[in-house]
Every structure is written in C-alpha cells, then in structure tokens.
C-alpha cells in the first residue's frame, strides 16, 4: 500500500503533460446536502475522467470513472450509486456528485485523465471538501515578517500562522501588491488541537529586496464562506 501511495503522490506533484486539469480548490457544505465537484480536462475530449478520494494521511481510494459516451459510471470498491454519480456538460467538463453528504465524506477529491500526446496521466490540483454539522468561524491569523538575519541573504521568508480553524481542510492564498502568487509558497497540513480546532502554517519565500522596497504581502486562509486576511509590509513593521 505504501508503494501505491508514493506512486500516486509522484503523479500528483510531477505532472508535465500538455493538458491542464482544473478543479475548484475548496468546497464547504452542511451535512445532508448534495455537492457537485467540477473538473475540466482541458484539451482532452476522448478520454474518461477518473475520481479519487484521499483523507488526510490516508491511501487514495478510487471513487468512479466516467466517459461522456457512457450511460453510467464504473465504480471503485466501496462506492456506488445513488450516493456517488457523475455527469458531464461537455466532452471535457465533468462533475462528481455526492448526495446526502456526511462528515466522513470530507476529503480531497482528485480528478485525472490520460493525456495521449504526453503519454501520461494528468491530475487536477484536487478539490478539498469539508462537510460540517456546526457553525463555521473565521480562522485567527498571525503574519510574521522575515527575520533580520534572513534579510542579510538574497532570499527571506514570511510565515502565516493560522489557528482556531474549524475544519481540517483549508485554502491558503498569498498576494504581493494585490497580485496572486504561487511561486515560493509552502503550506503545511492542518494539525488537530486538544480543543478540537486545527492549526497550520504557510510560508512565502521572497527576494529580500522586495521587503526593503516596502512591497505589500498578504496571506488569506478560507474555510467555506469564512476567511481571514492579514497584510504586512516593511513600513508597518517599522
């Protein structure tokens, strides 16, 4: 099982295919609702969409596979209709539909397809699904500036600490002068605390010159409709 998990992780993190599979990053719904997770296969129109469910620290589970020419999906072990089904709105746009969701359905759901040009499997970034049976609260953020020692080097790091998080799956985004960035971003998994909340951290590596040039940096952590955003710059620290 460990070998399977490592191979799957490699595919997720080392994709170099021609097409790009895109998914919504985060969905939060109440227990008992029906949720639709969308997946766009990019330029792929001839191959099926396959969905996997992965809980935190768990082995990926094959949920289903569906092609636009089929009347119904084919299912992985432990998954079946009517709770799980799939639809399509075009030859490259697919949806995984989960009915009467429960807290145990909370997971990251990955969509993938086959890129015949690149001759490899191509995965989306995954949709984080939170199923809740309690009111959400916005997380508490603390944004730490680079250390004085780090600023003596060419690169420095800002750290965003998120605490009092209501759920295990969150979406983190960074902006620099209002522009979204992904390069240099690293985010940890959430850790459950004794009070049953979660905490996590995210970091952004920057050019030290950007800090001295008084660039504005922002970190935002969202859980469903609740989010918190913090900004920092050199002038604020001074």
NORKA-V149644 format. One record per backbone hydrogen bond with DSSP energy under -0.5 kcal/mol. CO is the residue of the C=O (numbers start at 0). NH is the residue of the N-H. Records with the same first field share a line. If there is no record, write none. Layout:
CO->NH, NH
This chain:
0->4
1->5
2->6
3->7
4->8
5->9
6->10
7->11
8->12
9->13
19->21
21->39
24->127
26->129
28->131
29->32
32->100
34->97
35->37
36->95
37->23
38->40, 93
39->21
40->43
48->65
49->111
50->62, 63
51->109
52->60
53->107
54->57
60->52, 62
62->75
63->50
64->73
65->48
66->69
73->64
75->78
79->83
82->98
84->96
86->94
91->40, 93
92->88, 89
93->38
94->86, 96
95->36
96->84, 98
97->34
100->31
101->104
102->105
106->108, 128
107->53, 109
108->126
109->51
110->123
111->49
112->114, 121
113->115
114->118, 119
119->114
121->112
125->127
126->108, 128
127->26, 129
128->106, 130
129->28, 131
131->30
136->165
138->140
139->162
141->143, 160
143->158
146->150
148->151
149->152
153->207
155->205
157->203
158->143, 160
159->161, 201
160->141
161->199
162->139
164->197
167->169
170->221
172->219
173->180
174->217
175->178
178->175
180->173
181->184
183->204
185->202
190->198
192->195
196->192
197->164
198->190
199->161
200->187
201->159
202->185
203->157
205->155
206->209, 210
207->211
208->212
209->214
210->213
215->176
216->231
217->174
218->229
219->172
220->227
221->170
222->225
225->222
227->220
229->218
231->216
232->236
233->237
